[in-house]
């Protein structure tokens, strides 16, 4: 059976490998088909497809639950200062908001385990796929593509891991209890970044489609990630500086040039509402997304819903465990379309039970992921099946990566200004003329735009860490990371040096003594 894109998408969603039954007469002689081992499974190209699909499926750990009224993704939003909570039942989540989390915080262990599951599946695919006999001709292209996808997914996971914990175990081979490095020590961050770059460069050369609408990673997505990794390496903690800003700008420009040549394939959406329309998943602005379908795994960002307010067909419901802070919402420029009710990132009114009378929500809530067709809207019969994907890389980020990196290389050029201005044009904001900017003022203008454009996408925290800067909602400038006080934190707790990294999970350190010592500042 040749797997087409539709079948692969189903495999990616399920992450399961199904084999046919065996005859009863062979039962005593054959291996239990439900207890397959790597050495006996990887024999045909369909097994290779299934292995890579399983690695994709593991990325959905980001949306898995983390106790009552919480999910793993909230770990990247709670410490930023742009979000707060209307519920108080989850102590781990409350500790993340209050900046008093530690190695016992469940979200942290969930991220560690989730990322290393992706890495384990990718490692297995990378090692086993080359041993499978593929048909001559197109089969070799299929093999190279699948290995490239697996290497991208391993890079994707390590890129998260190295930014969250710094030095992390660098596991590149499938592990068993007999493996010599079954208890691997932590590798220096630069070594981890070197593997990330090697994997992404291999994926870039693996014959991937330029752009994909089926959920697979594409060549343009790989290039976008290379640009983002270079940008990160240019900043803290590696501080590679000018050389890596140049690499980031050049790689982002490759994606921009592809968009200019293929504007109907890769571009910004014309409206913000298109970003959360099911029919546009994996298309246009969406360079890479984590795939969801309610049959397998429902959309996981429902903690953005207002707490017990009737905004969907389900009536008064929702958790309100991640909601915007008023200070961040109010810091947007006057007239910014991203703050317009039900047009941009927020909504302050909605319709009773999704389709009824309009009512005031009493505060701004995140509209960025509100699926009107599934949940209800004026004149719409809700499907009740929320199949949105979760964004990982948008074309908007490529534009701002280019603007920031090119400015660091040579100041605010026309090309950098044009990329920056496109984001503001969509927000219906007037952008000062190019000549009014210095390198310093343009730098901070791009940073601000990143805060406003990528709010609640799991990006802001990593900007804070690589820049060692935090947006100040009162002054509209940027504070040093250490000492900045998030306005949503009761008691006035400030960010400390230790917060630049997350602690390692206590249970992980017990399981693997080679992980010691703990990250500085944590018990």
Secondary structure, DSSP 8 states (H G I E B T S, - for coil): ----HHHHHHHHHH---------GGGTTTS--TTS--HHHH--SHHHHHHHHHHHHHHGGGGGSB-STT-BGGGHHHHTTSSEE-S----HHHHHHHTT---TT-HHHHHHHHHHHHHHHHHHHHHHHGGGS---STHHHHHHHHHHHHHHHHHHHHHHHHHHHHSSEE---S---TT-TTTT--EE-HHHHHHHHHHHHHHHHTTT--SS-SSSS--HHHHHHHHHHHHHHHHSTTT--THHHHHHHHHHHHHHHHHHHH-TTTBS--SSSGGGG-GGGTTSBTEEEEE--BTTTB--S-GGGS-TTEEEETTEEE---SSEE-HHHHHHS-TT-GGGSTTTSSEEEEEEGGGTS-EEEEEEEEE-TT--HHHH-BTTB---------EEEEEHHHHHHHHHHHHHHHHSS-HHHHHHHHHHHHHTT-----GGG--HHHHHHHHHHHHHHHSTTTT-HHHHHHHHTEEE-TTTSSEEESTT-B-TTSTT--B--GGGGS----HHHHHH-GGG-S--TT--
